[in-house]
Amino acid sequence: MSSSRRSRTSSRLAAAPPPTDEQMAELISKLQAVLPTRGGEANAKASSAEVLQEACRYIRRLHREADALSERLAELLLLQPSDLAINGADVPDLIRTLLM
């Protein structure tokens, strides 16, 4: 991103009004609903800070998983077709391996 584009983005962010309490409560509620480690009664009792920390941890974990998948895919793409010798029956197993 260029510096002029970055400064326009920051000035727009700086000019935006802070979120309302209602908007923050809605965001926290939505985060609680999508976080896999939270559920049921624990959701209602978690503080906003706890939910935000958990969301950040979850996002970092997803980034690590995406990086690992990207590296694995890059390794597979570097292989020669003769190295793979994949038949149609092997494709589901290969996809499962990539996703694990």
Phi, psi and omega in degrees: 000134181286161182293325179293322178293319180297318182292324176295319180296315180295323181292325176293320179293320181293328182279345181289140178290152178295151180295149178282165176301322179295318178295320179295317179298321179294318178298313180299318179298317180294320178297316179300324182290330184260346180286126184289338184270356180252145178194153173056229184296330180300327179300312185293332185267348183286140177283163178301319180298319179296318180295316179295320177297317179296319178298318179296317178298318180296316179296318177299319178297318178298321177297316179298317179297319179295320178298317180296317178296320179297316178297317181296318179296318178299319177299316181294324180290335179281343179290146175283149179306325180292335178287332186280311182044056182264131171256172184304326182289336182278343186302311179301321178294320178297317179295317177300318180297319179296324184276352181269000000 
